[in-house]
Amino acid sequence: MANQSFDFSSALEIVQEGGRVASIDYPKGEFLFLVKGEAIVESIESCYGDPSKQGVHIVADTIYLHKNDGQLVPWNPTQTELFSKWIKL
């Protein structure tokens, strides 16, 4: 499936299953992936500063865009991206 392109609904399924996808319009090195909320709760709570609030937060799963310069950015899709063709990485 690496060379086959598909629509956003298929790309979303791949991301939800732990895969990575890229729009055919993205620069080389940019892709989307899912960060599970439970994987970052402890990290966030350690910075929160209130020991009495440890273990009470819920972090939502979030799709991130890995930019080609290494930045990780929470992703909000544009209309162009929603109608783009995607590939699995």
NORFEN-V12962 format. One record per run of one state. SS is the DSSP state (hx for helix, st for strand, lp for the rest). FROM is the first residue (numbers start at 1). LEN is the number of residues. If there is no record, write none. Layout:
ss	from	len
SS	FROM	LEN
SS	FROM	LEN
This chain:
ss	from	len
lp	1	4
st	5	2
lp	7	1
hx	8	9
lp	17	4
st	21	3
lp	24	7
st	31	5
lp	36	1
hx	37	3
lp	40	1
hx	41	8
lp	49	2
hx	51	3
lp	54	8
st	62	5
lp	67	5
st	72	3
lp	75	4
hx	79	4
lp	83	3
st	86	3
lp	89	1
